[in-house]
């Protein structure tokens, strides 16, 4: 029974992760991107990481949490690996690819934002200062 359950769980996990397609994404960046309801992750030569969500709408709260937990936490934990990803911008798009957000992920921006738990920290405001709203498939400057 235990073997059957393990095989069943392994099959479900592999099916769930098979939905996320990676294009030109460093292999050690693939695992951190899983589990965020993403369908596509594509990185271009300029360091722009485009992420497409399966969600029809991405709230500002979801976006802020993604930036802090999905991106910045990796710079805090392993700055050298984060630097090797050579990210300039992380774009998170809704399912239709028309609306989203772009975060300036260049340099040590996450270190500048500060880690969780610092007294008086308003990380949403700090993320917003480095964010561009994307509409109609375009991210303005």
C-alpha positions in Angstrom: 0.0 0.0 0.0 2.8 2.4 0.9 4.6 1.8 -2.5 1.3 2.3 -4.4 0.7 5.6 -2.5 4.3 6.8 -3.2 3.9 6.0 -6.9 0.5 7.8 -7.0 2.0 10.9 -5.4 5.0 10.9 -7.6 2.8 10.7 -10.7 0.6 13.6 -9.5 3.7 15.7 -8.7 5.3 15.1 -12.1 2.0 16.0 -13.9 1.6 19.2 -11.9 5.2 20.3 -12.6 5.0 19.4 -16.3 2.7 22.3 -17.0 5.5 24.8 -16.5 7.6 25.3 -19.6 11.1 26.7 -19.3 13.0 28.5 -22.1 16.6 29.7 -21.6 16.1 29.6 -17.8 19.2 28.5 -15.8 18.6 25.0 -14.4 19.1 26.1 -10.8 16.4 28.8 -11.3 13.8 26.3 -12.4 13.0 24.8 -8.9 12.5 28.2 -7.2 10.0 29.1 -9.9 7.8 26.0 -9.4 4.8 26.3 -7.2 3.7 29.8 -8.2 1.0 28.9 -10.7 3.2 29.6 -13.6 2.8 28.2 -17.1 5.8 29.7 -18.9 9.2 31.0 -17.8 11.4 32.5 -20.4 14.7 34.4 -20.1 16.1 36.6 -22.8 19.7 37.7 -23.5 19.2 41.0 -21.7 18.3 39.3 -18.5 14.5 39.8 -18.7 12.7 36.9 -17.1 9.1 36.7 -18.4 6.8 34.6 -16.3 3.2 33.8 -17.4 0.7 32.9 -14.7 -2.2 30.5 -15.1 -4.3 33.1 -13.1 -6.5 35.4 -15.1 -5.7 38.3 -12.7 -2.7 38.9 -10.6 -3.4 41.1 -7.6 -0.8 43.5 -6.3 -0.6 41.5 -3.1 0.1 38.3 -5.0 2.8 40.1 -7.0 4.5 41.6 -4.0 4.5 38.2 -2.3 6.0 36.6 -5.4 8.7 39.2 -5.6 9.7 38.7 -1.9 9.3 34.9 -1.7 9.9 33.9 -5.3 12.8 36.2 -6.2 14.3 38.2 -3.4 14.5 35.3 -0.9 16.9 33.6 -3.2 19.2 36.6 -3.2 19.2 36.6 0.6 19.9 32.9 0.9 22.5 32.5 -1.9 23.7 35.8 -3.3 26.3 34.2 -5.6 23.8 31.9 -7.3 21.3 34.8 -7.6 24.0 36.9 -9.3 24.8 34.0 -11.7 21.1 34.2 -13.0 22.0 37.7 -14.3 18.4 39.0 -14.0 17.7 42.6 -15.0 13.9 42.5 -14.9 11.3 39.9 -13.8 8.0 40.3 -15.5 4.9 38.5 -14.1 2.0 38.3 -16.6 -1.6 37.2 -16.1 -2.9 34.3 -18.1 -3.9 36.4 -21.1 -0.5 38.1 -21.3 -2.0 41.5 -21.4 -1.6 42.7 -17.8 1.1 42.2 -15.3 4.0 43.8 -13.4 7.8 44.2 -14.1 10.3 44.2 -11.2 13.8 45.7 -11.5 15.8 42.7 -10.2 19.2 44.1 -11.2 22.2 44.1 -8.9 21.6 43.7 -5.2 18.1 45.2 -5.3 16.7 42.6 -2.9 19.5 43.2 -0.4 18.6 46.9 -0.6 14.9 46.0 0.1 16.0 44.3 3.3 15.0 40.9 4.7 11.8 40.0 6.3 11.3 40.8 10.0 13.0 44.2 10.1 11.0 46.6 12.4 8.9 49.1 10.5 9.6 47.6 7.1 6.9 48.2 4.5 8.1 45.8 1.7 5.1 46.5 -0.5 6.2 50.2 -0.8 9.8 49.2 -1.5 8.7 46.7 -4.2 6.4 49.3 -5.7 9.3 51.8 -6.1 11.0 49.2 -8.4 7.9 48.1 -10.2 6.4 49.0 -13.6 2.8 48.2 -14.3 2.4 46.3 -17.6 -0.7 46.6 -19.8 -1.7 45.6 -23.3 1.3 43.2 -23.5 3.8 46.1 -22.9 5.8 47.2 -19.9 6.5 51.0 -19.8 9.5 52.5 -18.3 
